[in-house]
Amino acid sequence: MRVVVSEFISLDGVVQAPGGPQEDTDGGFAHGGWSHPYFDPEVIGGAFTKGLENAEALLYGRRTYLTMAAAWPERAGDPFADRLNALKKYVVSDTLGDDDLTWNNTERIPGSQAVARIRGLRGAPGGDLAMMGSPTLVRTLIAEGLVDELQLIVMPVLLGGGKSVFPTDGAKRPFELVSSVTGATGVQVCVFRPAAESSEG
């Protein structure tokens, strides 16, 4: 399976709490819900629908899983929600118990096993292992070279600080731009894939 990551992201690389004020206030983050003014249903909705069609399973960190699990089951009857609810889900967490796995078809992966388990899933045949949000987990997977595609939904706003999905270990990681679409609100949906290191000189 390919590991495919989709992120709402600001011009300064922040992915924290795009959906609502109380989604993630860690670090005193005060801009929760910042993505809403730039949401283009045709461009963004189309990108997510296409991504979900290719997904065989979903992968989340704890906080993103709990947010999604609280929102989507009650929307049954909508084709997008029905697809999301039916898919296999993996959540990486050391603190969630079985009683917390309320979303249909969920399996917990202990944090200490995450990289090895995800590497194993990535090596298995099948469709995409789709990720949204989950910045800490995504950052780890990028650092480990386990992300096959990065779909950045770039919003024309600066947030001045917050959580990022990008490693800060000083390593250079080339990517190539596969596609880019611009919406009426100024949002850009940009798809990147890892690229071979080019020789210089």
Disulfide bonds with the S-S distance in Angstrom:
none
